[in-house]
């Protein structure tokens, strides 16, 4: 849809995104009403509504029915979906993802052991407890992913955290593959506690090695799947788990979400 002034929903979305990223609006701030935004940008309210939906999908605002749109706190998860599309177009394999995770997560675990505060250790422990409690396949993968992302956050390097977050959905597919084979999952799962205990003990070398051992299970156990497209491999694993969900439906259910904006 294009206005008489030549503005599209994408143009308005880009302008809203630039305003939010400039820092002029703080987390929790409420944007103008649809009418106010329409007047400011010289477009119709339907154009504004579509632009807000785009900005919300990028994780920059939360739309609260009856209250308006609120600026969200910056989150590395905001960039997950666009990057995920790029990775899929390249037909990323389990081998490629595992190699990337080894590069990122072993060092992030080591940094976490050096830099984590008491709150970080407590939060990682909470994610571990949720993971070890078990649950449905969706809950298990969600908690597994949340554990790894929380370890990365404890490294206190926003670039590393954002890089790992961009791999979240692909990592979830790898987790589905492991969960779909009970022997592989039993072999891999105990390393989560080893990573946590090493971080809590402030032992960076031990944390690095525990994460390396955990992530190396895939190369030792996946067989032919290791060089297959991740989405093809994950779809097969979903069927082995007896799930009828499409892969995209499953992934939407497991991606961790950040708390929404609230009024100040």
C-alpha positions in Angstrom: 0.0 0.0 0.0 1.4 3.4 -1.0 0.1 6.9 0.0 -0.2 10.0 -2.1 3.1 11.2 -0.6 4.8 8.0 -1.8 5.2 6.6 1.7 4.6 2.9 2.2 4.2 0.9 5.4 7.9 -0.1 5.1 8.9 3.6 4.8 6.9 4.4 8.0 8.2 1.3 9.7 11.8 2.4 8.9 11.1 5.9 10.3 9.7 4.5 13.5 12.6 2.1 13.8 15.1 4.9 13.4 13.4 7.0 16.0 13.4 4.1 18.5 17.0 3.1 17.8 18.2 6.8 18.1 17.5 6.6 21.9 15.0 9.4 21.8 12.4 7.0 23.1 13.2 4.9 26.2 12.0 1.4 27.0 8.5 1.6 28.3 7.7 4.8 26.5 4.4 4.8 24.6 4.3 5.9 21.0 1.7 8.3 19.7 -1.7 7.0 19.0 -2.4 5.6 15.5 -4.1 9.0 14.7 -1.1 10.9 16.0 1.4 8.8 14.0 -0.8 9.1 10.9 -0.8 12.9 11.2 3.0 13.1 11.9 3.9 10.8 9.0 1.3 12.1 6.6 -0.3 8.7 6.0 -3.5 6.8 6.7 -4.2 4.9 9.9 -4.2 1.6 8.1 -0.6 2.4 6.9 0.4 3.2 10.5 -1.2 0.0 11.7 0.7 -2.1 9.3 4.0 -0.3 10.0 3.5 -0.9 13.7 3.0 -4.6 13.1 6.3 -4.7 11.2 8.2 -2.9 14.0 6.6 -5.2 16.6 7.7 -8.2 14.6 11.2 -6.8 14.8 11.0 -6.8 18.5 11.2 -3.1 18.9 7.7 -2.4 20.3 4.9 -4.2 22.0 1.3 -3.5 21.0 -1.0 -3.7 23.9 -4.7 -3.8 22.8 -6.6 -0.8 24.2 -3.4 0.9 25.4 -1.2 1.5 22.5 2.4 0.6 21.3 5.2 0.6 23.8 9.0 0.6 23.2 10.6 -2.6 24.2 13.9 -3.1 25.9 16.7 -3.9 23.3 17.0 -7.7 22.9 19.3 -9.7 20.7 16.4 -11.9 19.8 14.9 -9.1 17.8 17.2 -10.0 14.9 16.6 -13.7 15.0 14.0 -14.1 12.3 15.6 -12.0 9.5 18.9 -13.7 9.9 17.3 -17.1 10.2 15.9 -16.6 6.7 19.3 -15.9 5.3 20.8 -19.0 7.0 18.0 -21.2 5.5 18.5 -19.9 2.0 22.1 -21.2 2.3 20.8 -24.7 3.3 22.7 -24.7 6.5 23.8 -28.1 7.7 24.2 -29.6 11.2 28.0 -29.6 10.7 28.1 -25.9 9.8 25.9 -24.9 12.8 27.8 -27.2 15.2 31.1 -25.6 14.1 29.7 -22.1 14.5 28.4 -22.9 18.0 31.7 -24.4 19.1 33.4 -21.2 18.1 30.9 -19.0 19.9 29.7 -21.0 22.9 32.9 -22.5 24.2 34.4 -19.1 24.7 31.1 -17.5 25.9 31.0 -20.2 28.6 34.6 -19.4 29.5 33.8 -15.7 29.7 30.7 -16.4 31.8 32.8 -18.3 34.3 35.0 -15.2 34.6 32.3 -12.5 34.5 29.0 -13.9 35.8 27.5 -12.1 38.7 25.4 -13.8 41.4 22.2 -13.0 39.5 23.7 -14.6 36.4 24.6 -17.8 38.2 21.2 -17.9 39.8 19.4 -17.4 36.5 21.5 -20.0 34.7 20.7 -22.4 37.6 17.0 -21.7 37.2 17.1 -22.5 33.5 19.0 -25.7 34.2 16.4 -26.7 36.8 13.6 -26.1 34.3 15.5 -28.2 31.7 16.2 -31.1 34.0 12.5 -31.1 35.2 11.6 -32.4 31.7 8.3 -31.8 30.0 6.9 -31.9 26.5 9.3 -31.8 23.6 8.4 -28.1 23.1 9.2 -27.3 26.8 12.4 -29.2 26.7 13.7 -27.5 23.6 12.6 -24.1 24.9 14.4 -24.6 28.2 17.5 -26.0 26.5 17.6 -22.9 24.2 17.0 -20.6 27.2 19.9 -22.2 29.1 22.4 -21.6 26.3 21.2 -18.0 25.7 21.5 -17.3 29.4 25.0 -18.6 29.5 25.9 -16.3 26.6 24.3 -13.3 28.4 26.4 -14.1 31.5 29.5 -13.5 29.3 28.6 -9.8 29.3 29.5 -9.3 25.7 26.5 -8.0 23.8 28.0 -8.9 20.4 28.5 -12.5 21.4 25.0 -12.6 22.9 23.5 -11.2 19.7 25.5 -13.6 17.5 24.3 -16.6 19.4 20.7 -15.3 19.5 20.8 -15.0 15.7 21.4 -18.8 15.6 18.5 -19.6 18.0 16.0 -21.1 15.7 18.7 -23.2 13.9 20.0 -24.3 17.3 16.5 -25.4 18.2 16.4 -27.7 15.2 19.7 -29.3 16.3 18.1 -29.8 19.8 15.1 -31.4 18.2 17.4 -33.9 16.4 19.1 -34.8 19.7 15.8 -35.1 21.6 14.5 -37.3 18.8 17.1 -40.0 19.7 16.9 -41.0 23.4 20.5 -42.3 23.4 21.9 -39.1 22.0 19.9 -37.0 24.5 21.0 -39.0 27.5 24.6 -38.6 26.4 24.3 -34.9 25.7 22.1 -33.6 28.5 24.4 -34.1 31.6 26.9 -31.6 30.2 24.4 -28.8 30.9 25.0 -29.3 34.6 28.8 -29.5 34.1 28.7 -26.2 32.3 26.7 -24.6 35.1 28.9 -26.0 37.9 32.0 -24.8 36.1 30.6 -21.3 35.8 29.4 -21.3 39.4 32.9 -22.4 40.5 34.5 -19.6 38.4 36.5 -22.1 36.4 36.8 -20.8 32.8 38.8 -23.7 31.4 36.4 -26.3 32.8 33.4 -24.3 31.5 35.0 -24.1 28.0 35.7 -27.9 28.0 32.3 -28.9 29.3 30.6 -26.8 26.6 32.9 -28.3 24.0 32.1 -31.8 25.1 28.4 -31.0 25.0 28.4 -29.6 21.5 30.7 -32.3 20.1 28.1 -35.0 20.7 26.5 -34.1 17.4 29.5 -34.8 15.3 30.0 -38.1 17.1 26.4 -39.4 16.9 24.4 -37.8 14.0 25.9 -40.0 11.3 24.6 -38.9 7.8 22.3 -36.3 9.4 25.4 -34.3 10.3 25.7 -33.1 6.6 22.0 -32.9 5.9 20.0 -29.6 5.8 18.9 -28.7 9.3 15.3 -28.3 8.5 15.1 -31.7 6.7 16.8 -33.3 9.6 14.6 -31.6 12.2 11.4 -32.5 10.3 12.4 -36.2 10.5 13.1 -35.8 14.2 9.7 -34.3 14.8 8.1 -37.4 13.3 10.2 -39.7 15.5 8.9 -37.7 18.5 5.3 -38.4 17.3 4.5 -34.7 16.7 2.2 -33.6 14.0 3.3 -29.9 14.2 5.0 -28.4 11.2 8.6 -27.4 11.9 7.7 -23.7 11.8 4.8 -24.1 14.3 7.2 -26.0 16.6 9.9 -23.3 16.3 7.4 -20.5 17.1 6.5 -22.3 20.3 10.0 -22.7 21.5 11.7 -19.4 20.8 12.1 -17.6 24.1 10.3 -14.3 24.4 11.4 -11.2 26.3 9.2 -9.4 28.8 6.9 -6.8 27.1 7.0 -3.1 27.7 5.2 -1.7 30.6 4.1 1.8 31.5 6.5 3.8 33.5 
